Amino acid sequence: MWQFGATLDTLRGDDGGIDQEAVSSLVGEIVKDRPGLQAQPVGDLGIGRGASAAGMTRAPEVGLSALLKPEGR
């Protein structure tokens, strides 16, 4: 924020504390001008789970072990 012209004085409210609205407004302006600075979503991205993570359904493939097992086991 300091690189974009913010100072403590511009972020302080009338009581001398940090004004959340001023901070949110400044962050909004910065992200609007530089969208690459916006935080990326955090959470389950499904990495390593293949098509199921993307909501795509796929019939399970029959593996060699299933072919070698007698039925009923």
KARANOR-V226029 format. One record per residue. N is the residue number from 1. RES is the residue in three letters. PSI is psi as a letter, one per 30 degrees, with the letter a starting at -180 (none if undefined). Layout:
n: (N	N)
res: (RES	RES)
psi: (PSI	PSI)
//
This chain:
n: (1	2	3	4	5	6	7	8	9	10	11	12	13	14	15	16	17	18	19	20	21	22	23	24	25	26	27	28	29	30	31	32	33	34	35	36	37	38	39	40	41	42	43	44	45	46	47	48	49	50	51	52	53	54	55	56	57	58	59	60	61	62	63	64	65	66	67	68	69	70	71	72	73)
res: (MET	TRP	GLN	PHE	GLY	ALA	THR	LEU	ASP	THR	LEU	ARG	GLY	ASP	ASP	GLY	GLY	ILE	ASP	GLN	GLU	ALA	VAL	SER	SER	LEU	VAL	GLY	GLU	ILE	VAL	LYS	ASP	ARG	PRO	GLY	LEU	GLN	ALA	GLN	PRO	VAL	GLY	ASP	LEU	GLY	ILE	GLY	ARG	GLY	ALA	SER	ALA	ALA	GLY	MET	THR	ARG	ALA	PRO	GLU	VAL	GLY	LEU	SER	ALA	LEU	LEU	LYS	PRO	GLU	GLY	ARG)
psi: (e	e	f	g	g	k	l	e	e	f	f	k	a	f	f	f	l	k	j	e	e	e	e	e	e	e	e	e	e	e	e	e	e	i	f	f	f	k	k	l	k	k	a	j	f	g	k	g	g	b	f	e	f	g	g	k	k	k	k	k	k	k	l	e	e	e	e	f	k	l	k	f	none)
//
